[in-house]
């Protein structure tokens, strides 16, 4: 999959704040994601992101 910094993605599971939209801050073996609901930042493996990926969010 082709992920780029700045894209907003949708994942299967929700964050505890209630949203499942994440902004990509870093791409590599690990991804750094920022929750669009509460701005919490997390580091997750590429494998986990690709497994739980549901689609890209188009921002206006």
N, C-alpha and C positions, 0 to 999 in steps of 0.2 A: 504494500500500500504506500501511497505517496502522501505523506503528511508534511506540512510546512508550518513554520513558526507564524503565529498570528491567526491561524484558522480556528474556528469554533466547531467542536465536535459534540455529538450526542452519544452517551454511553448507556448501556442497558440498565445498570443500577443507579439509583438516585443517591446523591450526597445527603447526609443527615439534614441539611438545610432545606431539602425538598426539590432541588433542581438536578437535572442530569446533563446540563450543558457546561462544557469545559473549554477554555482557551488554551492553546498549545503555546508554551513559553520556551521549551527546549526540546529538540528532537535528537535521537541517537539510540543507543542501546536502552537508555532510560528516557522517559518522557517527563517533563515538568509541566504540570497542568494547573490552571487556576480556575476555581469554581466561579461561574458567572453569577451565582446567587449571593455568596458571602465572601468572595475574594480569597478563600483559603487556598494555599498552594501545596501541592503534593507531588512526590516523585514516584512514578510507577514504571514497571518494565514494559518494553515494547510488546512483548508477548501478551501481557494482560490487557493493554490498550487494544490490540488487534482482535483479541478474543471478545471483548465487550463493546466493540465499536458498532454503532447503529447507523451513523450517517453524519454528513456535514450540515451545519446550520448556516443558512445564508443571512448575512447581516446587511441591513440597509444603511 
